[in-house]
Amino acid sequence: MADIDDPAHYGDLWAEIYDDEHHFMDPQAAVAFLAEFGQGARVLELGIGTGRVALPLAAQGVGVEGIDSSEAMISRLRSKPGGQDLEVTLGDMATTPLGGPFGLVFTVFNTFFGLMTQSRQVECFANVSRSLEDGGRFVLECFVPDLVRYRDGNQTVRVIQINDRRLQLNASVHDPVSQRVTTQVVMIREDGVQLLPVGLRYAWPAELDLIARLAGLELEARFGGWGKEPFDAGSSTHISVYRRLT
């Protein structure tokens, strides 16, 4: 069995079904937000995956490059129209030199939390900072941790989808000390059962701000969504924009 701490683990497991399972996610709001910062700049996506955001962003005339640890994900990206045109590096976004200088580096949909320790997350911020031009920005889309769901013994089982052809269950165990959540996604279909383990290490917004400061970045803005909604106590996600100090 693959190691859930392996940076390629998620992508290798999910690549074949990723687009089908996330077809409901419209990237246009993210694309509009990122295009505002990325026009005329050299841009890098961390965890580019199948190109869900990068390809429509490139179609807006933004010069997007990418890095991903999963060969399977990159292969899916390459199979799509325009996918062969993007410069993509196979590597670990925390430790592989990113090149640059970039005016914008970004990562979406909680991909940053796939770095399974705080030290790996610190490494990633430092790696990004080294790749940014002075005044360049690092944009992250992350969820705000909601620990209430794990109050019953630090575990939970949720029904994600149920119909006459499929049942999807997410069974999760939460370790509050390491801030890690390990989830087994169980897909039960007519033709059998598929198990898709997922691991993440969440970080609070204030923790990310401190990690950013250690890397020579400062928080420029934080929103509750890609539409620049205000970030407040009721926000379940945040879009954080960090700027490299000059």
C-alpha positions in Angstrom: 0.0 0.0 0.0 1.3 3.5 -0.8 2.4 5.8 2.0 -0.2 8.4 2.6 2.7 10.8 3.5 4.1 10.3 0.0 3.4 13.6 -2.0 2.4 11.6 -5.1 0.0 9.4 -3.1 -3.2 11.4 -3.7 -2.7 12.2 -7.3 -1.7 8.7 -8.3 -4.9 7.3 -6.7 -7.3 9.9 -7.9 -6.0 10.9 -11.3 -8.3 8.6 -13.4 -11.5 9.8 -11.7 -10.5 13.3 -10.4 -12.3 15.3 -13.1 -15.5 13.2 -13.0 -15.6 13.4 -9.2 -15.1 17.2 -9.2 -17.1 18.1 -12.3 -19.4 20.3 -10.2 -16.6 22.7 -9.3 -16.7 25.7 -11.6 -13.2 27.3 -11.8 -14.3 30.6 -13.3 -14.3 32.6 -10.1 -10.8 31.4 -9.2 -9.7 32.1 -12.8 -11.0 35.6 -12.7 -9.3 36.3 -9.3 -5.9 34.8 -10.4 -6.0 36.5 -13.8 -6.2 39.9 -12.0 -2.8 39.2 -10.3 -1.3 37.1 -13.1 -1.7 39.2 -16.2 1.7 40.1 -17.6 3.5 38.0 -14.9 5.1 34.7 -14.9 2.8 32.4 -12.9 3.2 29.0 -11.2 0.6 26.6 -9.9 1.6 24.3 -7.1 -0.2 20.9 -7.4 -1.4 21.7 -11.0 -3.1 18.3 -11.2 -5.3 17.7 -14.2 -5.3 21.5 -15.0 -8.8 22.2 -13.7 -7.8 25.8 -13.0 -4.5 26.2 -15.0 -6.0 25.4 -18.4 -8.8 28.0 -18.3 -6.4 30.5 -16.7 -4.0 30.0 -19.6 -6.9 30.5 -22.0 -7.2 34.0 -20.5 -3.7 34.8 -21.7 -1.9 34.2 -18.4 1.5 32.5 -18.7 0.9 29.5 -16.4 3.5 26.9 -15.4 3.0 24.1 -13.0 4.5 21.5 -10.6 3.0 18.3 -9.5 4.3 15.2 -7.7 2.1 12.7 -9.5 3.0 11.5 -13.0 -0.6 10.2 -13.3 -2.0 13.7 -12.8 0.4 15.3 -15.3 -0.5 12.6 -17.8 -4.2 13.5 -17.5 -3.4 17.2 -17.9 -1.3 16.4 -21.1 -4.3 14.6 -22.6 -6.5 17.7 -22.6 -6.6 20.4 -25.2 -3.8 22.9 -24.4 -2.2 20.6 -21.9 0.8 19.9 -24.0 1.5 23.7 -24.1 2.1 24.2 -20.4 5.5 23.8 -18.9 5.0 21.4 -16.0 7.7 20.0 -13.6 7.4 16.6 -11.9 8.4 17.2 -8.3 7.7 18.0 -4.7 6.3 21.5 -4.2 8.0 21.8 -0.8 11.5 20.8 -1.8 12.0 20.8 -5.6 13.5 24.1 -6.7 10.7 26.1 -8.4 12.7 28.3 -10.6 11.4 31.7 -11.3 11.3 34.5 -10.5 7.5 34.4 -10.6 5.1 37.3 -10.1 2.4 34.9 -8.8 2.5 31.4 -7.2 -0.8 29.8 -6.2 -2.4 26.6 -5.0 -6.1 25.8 -4.8 -8.7 23.5 -3.2 -6.7 22.7 0.0 -3.8 21.2 -2.0 -1.4 22.9 0.5 -2.8 20.7 3.3 -1.5 17.7 1.4 1.8 18.5 3.0 1.5 16.3 6.0 3.6 18.0 8.6 4.2 21.5 9.8 7.8 21.3 8.8 6.9 20.4 5.2 4.5 23.4 5.1 7.3 25.6 6.4 9.6 24.3 3.7 7.0 25.0 1.0 6.5 28.6 2.0 10.3 29.1 2.0 10.5 27.4 -1.4 7.9 29.7 -2.8 9.5 32.8 -1.3 12.8 31.9 -3.0 11.0 31.7 -6.3 9.1 35.0 -6.1 10.2 38.3 -7.4 10.2 41.2 -5.0 6.6 42.1 -4.4 5.4 38.8 -5.9 2.4 37.1 -4.4 1.6 33.7 -3.1 -2.2 32.8 -3.1 -3.7 29.9 -1.2 -7.2 28.5 -1.1 -7.7 26.6 2.1 -10.6 25.5 4.3 -11.0 26.9 7.8 -10.7 24.0 10.2 -14.0 22.9 11.7 -13.3 20.5 14.6 -16.9 20.2 15.7 -17.5 17.4 13.3 -14.9 15.3 15.1 -16.2 15.9 18.7 -17.4 12.3 19.0 -14.1 10.5 19.8 -12.1 12.5 17.1 -13.8 10.5 14.3 -16.7 10.8 12.0 -18.5 8.9 9.2 -20.4 11.0 6.6 -22.6 10.0 3.7 -21.4 12.1 0.8 -23.6 10.7 -2.0 -26.3 8.1 -2.2 -28.4 7.0 -5.2 -29.6 3.8 -6.8 -26.2 3.1 -8.3 -23.6 4.4 -5.8 -23.0 5.1 -2.1 -20.0 7.2 -1.1 -18.9 7.3 2.6 -16.1 9.3 4.1 -14.7 7.8 7.3 -12.3 10.1 9.0 -10.0 10.0 12.1 -8.7 13.3 13.5 -5.4 13.7 15.5 -5.7 17.1 17.2 -2.0 17.0 18.3 -0.5 16.7 14.8 -3.5 18.5 13.2 -3.9 15.6 10.8 -7.1 14.1 9.4 -6.9 10.6 7.7 -9.9 9.8 5.6 -11.0 6.6 3.8 -13.3 7.5 0.9 -15.4 4.4 0.3 -17.1 4.1 -3.1 -19.7 1.3 -3.2 -21.0 0.6 -6.7 -22.8 -2.2 -8.5 -19.4 -3.4 -9.8 -17.6 -3.4 -6.5 -16.0 -1.4 -3.8 -13.2 1.2 -4.2 -11.1 2.6 -1.4 -9.4 6.0 -1.8 -7.5 7.1 1.3 -6.8 10.8 1.7 -4.6 12.5 4.3 -4.2 16.1 5.2 -2.5 18.3 7.8 -4.6 21.4 8.4 -3.3 24.8 9.5 -5.2 27.7 11.0 -5.1 31.0 9.2 -3.0 32.6 12.0 -0.6 29.7 11.8 -0.2 30.2 8.0 0.5 33.9 8.6 3.3 33.1 11.0 4.8 30.6 8.6 4.6 33.2 5.9 6.5 35.7 8.1 9.2 33.2 8.7 9.6 32.9 4.9 9.8 36.6 4.3 6.1 37.1 3.2 3.4 39.2 4.7 -0.4 38.9 4.5 -1.7 41.4 2.0 -5.4 40.4 2.0 -7.7 37.6 3.0 -11.1 36.9 1.6 -13.9 34.5 2.3 -14.0 33.3 -1.3 -12.8 33.9 -4.9 -15.4 36.6 -5.3 -13.5 38.7 -2.6 -16.3 38.1 -0.1 -15.3 39.4 3.4 -13.5 36.9 5.6 -15.2 36.7 9.0 -16.1 34.3 11.8 -18.7 32.5 9.5 -16.3 31.8 6.7 -15.6 28.2 5.9 -12.8 28.9 3.4 -10.3 31.6 2.9 -8.3 33.0 0.0 -5.1 34.3 1.5 -2.8 36.6 -0.5 0.8 36.9 0.7 3.3 39.3 -0.7 7.1 38.9 -0.8 8.8 41.6 1.3 11.2 43.8 -0.7 
